[in-house]
Amino acid sequence: MNEHLPVIINDSTLRDGEQAPGVAFALEEKIKIALALEQAGIDEIEAGTPAMGDAEIEAIAATGRALQRATAIAWCRMTRADVDAAVRTGLKRVNLSVPLSDLQIQVKFSSGREDVIRRIQDVIPYALDRGLQVSMGGEDASRADMGFVCAALLAAEEAGATKFRFADTLGILDPFRTHTIFRRLWAETDMDLEFHGHDDLGLATANTLAAVQAGATHASVCVLGLGERAGNAALEEVVAGLALIYRRKTGVDLSRLPMLAEMVASAAKRPIPVAKPIVGGAAFTHESGIHVSALLKNPETYEAVDPRQFGRRRKFVLGKHSGTAAVVNALHVLGLTVDQTSAGLILEQVRTHATKMKRAVGPVELREFYANVQ
């Protein structure tokens, strides 16, 4: 396997992310997000679906022209018409997607597996003749017969594709099955392998990491896990996991992740969940008295991840579960000193107020409690 090689990050925020219910990016927003992704070190950017029409084709083309280092990719169905639309964007790479599960083949094509192989053998060479580099996406591959997945993969490789994307379209996999699947795919082909996971069961990030550990060379992600239904594997979670757990390089500047998240959240009109890993407001915020007391002595006691790696800072808040160490520290920040007895009296006020108001205690209120005790 290629455990010493960098993992290529394919960001689909502008394509699959925009398919999230109610999300629509303006052209200026698409270009701004694409440039921010490039500046953060993203390798591949899935820029959109040309088959949507002239406006989308122009948006994809503009995005491609704006990029200097990252590669823009058009997402297409496995049809000649979609390839023709992709050619109009001026991009040189396409992902040609085709359903691999019997259910989706029947519903979408009213046909069977032989028809899928025929489409692969027809459309991929057609795209190559039009001057495009081709990746093949296996839609709903996680519900397909693995023997057929491998047959389709080999047909794509023989037709000239350079990468195969295995899509867990409905987010039904667990990391153990994902690892087993990618070990088999890795043994079957010399093509690059990519995992595209949805988060219906909350396992998209775990499945993506498992795929990489088993041989995937590419990880498909979206900023904030944006996407259809419960979304996709989150860019910030995947690259942080690869870097900090497995020591795998991705080329992504971790310190740019919070800015990226804020930009996409603003464009999508979706607030960042406060407890969102890495980029959420509470990700490096501490209240528990036991935790804060230990953190003040050694941050590693309750922080395995240094917030500075992500351009963040740890934050202590005062609430129902705070202890005297947190009170003393908070007062110190305000330039105030207090003995242990007074700190205990202030803590009682903090806990009472936080319980009543159901929120953290702010500096103005803390000054009032301090004055009460004094």
Stockholm file with secondary structure:
# STOCKHOLM 1.0

chainA/1-374         MNEHLPVIINDSTLRDGEQAPGVAFALEEKIKIALALEQAGIDEIEAGTPAMGDAEIEAIAATGRALQRATAIAWCRMTRADVDAAVRTGLKRVNLSVPLSDLQIQVKFSSGREDVIRRIQDVIPYALDRGLQVSMGGEDASRADMGFVCAALLAAEEAGATKFRFADTLGILDPFRTHTIFRRLWAETDMDLEFHGHDDLGLATANTLAAVQAGATHASVCVLGLGERAGNAALEEVVAGLALIYRRKTGVDLSRLPMLAEMVASAAKRPIPVAKPIVGGAAFTHESGIHVSALLKNPETYEAVDPRQFGRRRKFVLGKHSGTAAVVNALHVLGLTVDQTSAGLILEQVRTHATKMKRAVGPVELREFYANVQ
#=GR chainA/1-374 SS CCTTSCCEEEECTTTTGGGSTTCCCCHHHHHHHHHHHHHHTCSEEEEECGGGCHHHHHHHHHHHHHCSSSEEEEEEESSHHHHHHHHHHTCSEEEEEEECSHHHHHHHHSSCHHHHHHHHHHHHHHHHHTTCEEEEEEETGGGSCHHHHHHHHHHHHHHTCCEEEEEETTCCCCHHHHHHHHHHHHHHCSSEEEEEEBCTTSCHHHHHHHHHHTTCCEEEEBGGGCSSTTCBCBHHHHHHHHHHTSCCCCCCCGGGHHHHHHHHHHHHTCCCCTTCTTTSTTTTEECCHHHHHHHHHCGGGTCSSCGGGGTCCCEECBSTTCCHHHHHHHHHHTTCCCCHHHHHHHHHHHHHHHHHHTSCBCHHHHHHHHHHHC
#=GC SS_cons         CCTTSCCEEEECTTTTGGGSTTCCCCHHHHHHHHHHHHHHTCSEEEEECGGGCHHHHHHHHHHHHHCSSSEEEEEEESSHHHHHHHHHHTCSEEEEEEECSHHHHHHHHSSCHHHHHHHHHHHHHHHHHTTCEEEEEEETGGGSCHHHHHHHHHHHHHHTCCEEEEEETTCCCCHHHHHHHHHHHHHHCSSEEEEEEBCTTSCHHHHHHHHHHTTCCEEEEBGGGCSSTTCBCBHHHHHHHHHHTSCCCCCCCGGGHHHHHHHHHHHHTCCCCTTCTTTSTTTTEECCHHHHHHHHHCGGGTCSSCGGGGTCCCEECBSTTCCHHHHHHHHHHTTCCCCHHHHHHHHHHHHHHHHHHTSCBCHHHHHHHHHHHC
//
